[in-house]
């Protein structure tokens, strides 16, 4: 069985390179990376505004904050009656921490106030507000003046740094108010916001309250509202120059001063790394341009412990405890710090192992576009910094798998498709194909059970094709010469091999799978294998075809193909077998003419409403060359057209139905092909259409009706009459042919 075969394969797999992110070797690598960056001055501990998750009680990087679309109340007000400038905000609770009001330098409305300091009383708390001019302010938003809260906004912290302003924290790590006055301390931010609005209204300070769209920051994992709070944390300084430890990216030599941002840009800008689809390169560069220092410390227990120890005000890097009086930093490192080292820490770094020399850089990273910043960018940062080379040559980004309505799969919606449920039902290969074929690179994929069921039908088709070929190989000898069909299928196999190979190399997986499916189902199964049933002597060719298509299908369908390979007793497992070679084969044009001829015959008989299973008589009036090829291949042409006879004639008999095609004139003995029920049905249709024509003619003969009816109604009846007369003529002609009468 397939399961047995898989188990045999699994037992021979090499698990010696299995690694775990928190094992001893990875911990050594993480600590070494931390030490290097600390020595180079690009890891620093600082008191800054960071993203804080009040639910999970941990800091977050900017990339772990997800903007959620909602609405909010934009309040326009003044701190008190004497303050000369109105401000607007959706987070009034943070205004207890305001230390300034910022305006644009060119805003004439506020120029006379710039540089002045005021002492308003805001909801019972006395503030010290300085008016500053800063180009970061949008003069067209709100009133063109914004309260500056350095402790609770990274943007405001930047403004405060430029103007030497203090920072006052008014929200704690539980998202409750502090330093806001007795009546507000301890309230949640939401409670405080509502109370402030009520008090502003009461005191006549609220000028306007309007509902506006807003993107609120939420934690990527827990979903809680993220607060920006000032905290002492560890950061990687992406904009700080440092000296390189080795020659890097073929551009810088050892000792050159660069920033991590420059390294990350150069790795992709130099095309040493390709990001596919290439539209994500622009997104990558945009992200780097706006990248802030990376906060790497987390307040969670699962992770690599920060290798720093404290004794009073003393700080020391050490993997082991420096002594009983020293306390280790309680925080852990951001998981992407260690994950960013994946391409080389798993190969033995910081030791210069043979595996590291052999396998690094890796060839391809395949991952979702949603973690291009979480993981891809950080792998580039860590690898280029530590090794001076890229981590991988190509990055292939796939989309998100969504339900058939395009919604994100979730337990709450009940729309999640679990592979562990789908695989026993449809097979692993069918599930794989549903994720590969019909998928646009980098775009989200809509997945349903119906789609998977459709691919199960194809996996069954390939299984049946393989079994049929194996039976043919066992029962068929080898022909002395190749027929026109043999030459055609081998040429098509060469074309498909070359095309699929090229598409796989270019990561066009869906297009490659679609082309391979069309070849397997149509060219091979519907045409060549049907011909092989007639011509016989195909053992060698069928064996070559089977081995090639199994190799081509193996990346898409590893289990069925491997089982068929074992049944065929090919020399080695497909996973290590050499990829098919592309040989020069030319498809004979004559075969395509014969295939077109058969298709025309099938279509003609369908137009004449002859059952597919009924064998009928054809005649063909064609040129001398085509007639010769038809004669040489008459048996399989008859089989595929389900023809009793195909007579080559100079003229189609007068009492036969005929149609002209690009390959000549095809005749069909309709009398011989039709049965009694066909006569009865056609005569009934003729009577019905004749009665219908009479009813239309009677309407048009009624002068009273014609004189009163709108012109469009009369025109419509005439058009129907014309169409009906054409149909009556066709039916009358058909009855003559069914009776064996010439036209």
Order of alpha helices (4+ residues) and beta strands (2+ residues): alpha-alpha-beta-beta-beta-beta-beta-beta-beta-beta-beta-beta-alpha-alpha-beta-beta-beta-beta-alpha-beta-alpha-beta-beta-beta-beta-beta-beta-alpha-alpha-alpha-beta-alpha-beta-beta-alpha-alpha-beta-alpha-alpha-alpha-alpha-alpha-alpha-alpha-beta-alpha-alpha-beta-beta-beta-alpha-alpha-alpha-alpha
